[in-house]
Amino acid sequence: MIERIGRAIADADGSNFATDPDRYRRLARAALAALATPTEAMIDAAHEAAWFDAAWAINSRRDFRRAVKAMLAAAAAETDKPAK
């Protein structure tokens, strides 16, 4: 996961991961650590994604995958908003 995130950061930066892999791995760890404490919007999104029959539960890998994708999408949406 760290490698994948590091490569994505390098790509987004218009750089080459191979030029400084340790730097991009550090940046990836920092980005991933930030997700360890989800925001309310992330929790709400994951909760909504896994909602089933008026009781939220993650009963399968598919439900969990949906919840994680929703949580990360909510985090990305929060960063797209201009700062107040």
C-alpha positions as CSV (number, residue, x, y, z in Angstrom):
1,M,0.0,0.0,0.0
2,I,2.8,2.4,0.9
3,E,4.5,1.8,-2.5
4,R,1.2,2.3,-4.4
5,I,0.5,5.6,-2.5
6,G,4.1,6.8,-3.0
7,R,3.9,6.2,-6.7
8,A,0.6,8.0,-6.9
9,I,2.1,11.0,-5.0
10,A,5.1,11.0,-7.4
11,D,2.8,10.9,-10.4
12,A,0.6,13.7,-9.0
13,D,3.8,15.7,-8.4
14,G,4.9,15.2,-12.0
15,S,8.0,13.3,-10.7
16,N,9.5,9.9,-11.0
17,F,9.1,7.6,-7.9
18,A,12.4,5.9,-8.8
19,T,14.4,9.2,-8.3
20,D,13.7,9.3,-4.6
21,P,11.7,6.3,-3.4
22,D,12.4,6.9,0.3
23,R,10.9,10.4,0.1
24,Y,7.7,9.2,-1.6
25,R,7.4,6.3,0.9
26,R,7.6,8.8,3.8
27,L,5.0,11.0,2.2
28,A,2.8,8.0,1.6
29,R,3.1,7.0,5.3
30,A,2.1,10.5,6.3
31,A,-0.9,10.5,4.0
32,L,-2.0,7.1,5.2
33,A,-1.6,8.1,8.9
34,A,-3.9,11.0,8.4
35,L,-6.7,8.5,7.5
36,A,-6.3,6.7,10.8
37,T,-8.5,9.3,12.4
38,P,-11.5,9.6,10.1
39,T,-13.5,12.8,10.0
40,E,-17.2,13.0,10.7
41,A,-17.9,13.2,6.9
42,M,-15.8,10.1,6.3
43,I,-17.6,8.2,9.1
44,D,-21.0,9.3,7.7
45,A,-20.0,8.2,4.2
46,A,-18.8,4.8,5.3
47,H,-21.9,4.4,7.5
48,E,-24.2,5.3,4.6
49,A,-22.4,2.9,2.2
50,A,-22.9,0.0,4.6
51,W,-26.5,0.9,5.6
52,F,-28.8,-2.1,5.2
53,D,-32.4,-2.6,6.3
54,A,-32.4,0.1,8.9
55,A,-29.3,-1.3,10.8
56,W,-25.9,-0.7,9.6
57,A,-23.6,-3.7,9.3
58,I,-20.8,-4.8,7.2
59,N,-21.7,-8.3,6.4
60,S,-19.4,-9.0,3.5
61,R,-16.2,-8.0,1.8
62,R,-18.3,-6.1,-0.8
63,D,-20.0,-4.0,1.9
64,F,-16.6,-3.3,3.5
65,R,-15.1,-2.3,0.2
66,R,-18.0,0.1,-0.5
67,A,-17.6,1.6,3.0
68,V,-13.9,2.2,2.5
69,K,-14.3,3.7,-1.0
70,A,-17.0,6.0,0.4
71,M,-14.9,7.1,3.3
72,L,-11.9,7.8,1.0
73,A,-14.1,9.7,-1.5
74,A,-15.4,11.8,1.4
75,A,-11.9,12.6,2.5
76,A,-10.9,13.6,-1.1
77,A,-14.0,15.8,-1.4
78,E,-13.1,17.6,1.8
79,T,-9.7,18.5,0.4
80,D,-11.2,19.8,-2.8
81,K,-13.2,22.5,-0.8
82,P,-11.5,25.9,-0.5
83,A,-10.3,26.7,3.0
84,K,-12.4,29.2,5.0
